[in-house]
Amino acid sequence: MIKVKRLVLDVLKPHQPNGLEFASALAERCGSCRIKYCVVEVDEQTETTLLTIDGDDIQFNVVTEAIRSMGATIHSIDEVDVVGLQTAT
């Protein structure tokens, strides 16, 4: 079993919701996580952002669904930090 402790995602999103609303909604959906939102590039209709998510046990499927529900898409996973946990046999 593993636990995901950190994800850095390259995300393309529309201008709305704004960065504060986007990061707040993501944090609310992901539970006990710290979200860092950084705009990398802006064009007429979209923003390219780097999302850094830190937590004890980040659920990637929850993160993905939350991002999609706000009209954004994940372009790439740029960094991952996972911890393997030994299970009792």
Stockholm file with secondary structure:
# STOCKHOLM 1.0

chainA/1-89         MIKVKRLVLDVLKPHQPNGLEFASALAERCGSCRIKYCVVEVDEQTETTLLTIDGDDIQFNVVTEAIRSMGATIHSIDEVDVVGLQTAT
#=GR chainA/1-89 SS CEEEEEEEEEEEEESCSCHHHHHHHHHHHHSSEEEEEEEEEECSSEEEEEEEEEESSCCHHHHHHHHHHTTCEEEEEEEEEEEECCCCC
#=GC SS_cons        CEEEEEEEEEEEEESCSCHHHHHHHHHHHHSSEEEEEEEEEECSSEEEEEEEEEESSCCHHHHHHHHHHTTCEEEEEEEEEEEECCCCC
//
